[in-house]
Amino acid sequence: MIRLWHVAQSRSFRVLWFLEEISAEYDLVACSFFDRSLRDAAHLARSPAGRVPAIEIDGLPMHESGAILLYLAERLAPQLRIAEGAPARAAFLQGLHYAETLGAHLANLTQHHIVLRDDWMRSPTVMRLEARRLENALRAIGPDWVAGQFSVADIAIGYAVCMAQRFVPLPQTTARYADMVLERPAFQRAMQKDGPAQIYTRDFYAPPEG
């Protein structure tokens, strides 16, 4: 039995997408950032930081999306990982963790554009700087799958690329990579199950001029 606690447009989408890739049976528990459900004792026992994803796999709790992806691939879908000792193993691991580099820039941009609601709270300098950093970091992505074949590294990176489009124009090779992501039937199914927008209500958040 797999149960996933999920917030629309968040990193838990990575795990949702993976579960659709392998046609898994799972329970999806829709959560919200705008009530106290992620701070109650039961959820904090699953995810000490009070975040998503949180998942239970046959009673085993996990709460970090990169670790969840790798664990589930090892256990349920070895075709979605690159095995130890394989020539593409280094590229696979680097891609899986490079998603967190992109995620750090996305988190800062989301914080400034969306979470900090009043203009006086925001730093236009940080917003412009993070947008440039994100655009530069994206140049390393594409046009092919991270390790030469689709894997959970692409689920991690692909989610970040899709979110990045809300803040910066994609470099040409990254845009081709994004097209491959969007064409995957499992990605499309996961988007249908993602739920109503909770975080990003606009298609694009431009950095302030300056």
CORMO-V583174 format. One record per backbone hydrogen bond with DSSP energy under -0.5 kcal/mol. NH is the residue of the N-H (numbers start at 1). CO is the residue of the C=O. Records with the same first field share a line. If there is no record, write none. Layout:
NH: CO, CO
//
This chain:
3: 56
4: 27
5: 54
6: 4, 29
10: 7
13: 10
14: 11
15: 11
16: 12
17: 13
18: 14
19: 15
20: 16
21: 17
22: 18
23: 20
24: 19
26: 24
27: 2
29: 4, 27
30: 28
31: 6
35: 32
39: 36
40: 36, 37
44: 40
45: 41
46: 42, 43
47: 43
50: 47
54: 5
55: 62
56: 3
57: 60
58: 1, 56
60: 57
61: 59
62: 55
68: 64
69: 65
70: 66
71: 67
72: 68
73: 69
74: 70
75: 71
76: 72
77: 72, 73
80: 77
81: 78
83: 81
86: 83
89: 86
92: 88
93: 89
94: 90
95: 91
96: 92
97: 93
98: 94
99: 95
100: 97
101: 97
102: 98
103: 99
104: 100
105: 101
106: 102
107: 103
108: 104
109: 105
110: 106
111: 107
112: 108
113: 109
114: 110
115: 110
116: 111
117: 115
121: 118
122: 118, 119
124: 122
127: 123
128: 124
129: 125
130: 126
131: 127
132: 128
133: 129
134: 130
135: 131
136: 132
137: 133
138: 134
139: 135, 136
140: 137
141: 138
147: 149
148: 145
152: 80
154: 151
155: 151
156: 152
157: 153
158: 154
159: 155
160: 156
161: 157
162: 158
163: 159
164: 160
165: 161
166: 163
167: 164
168: 164
175: 171
176: 172
177: 173
178: 174
179: 175
180: 176
181: 177
182: 178
183: 179
184: 180, 181
188: 184
189: 185
190: 186
191: 187
192: 188
193: 189
194: 190, 191
201: 199
205: 166
206: 204
//
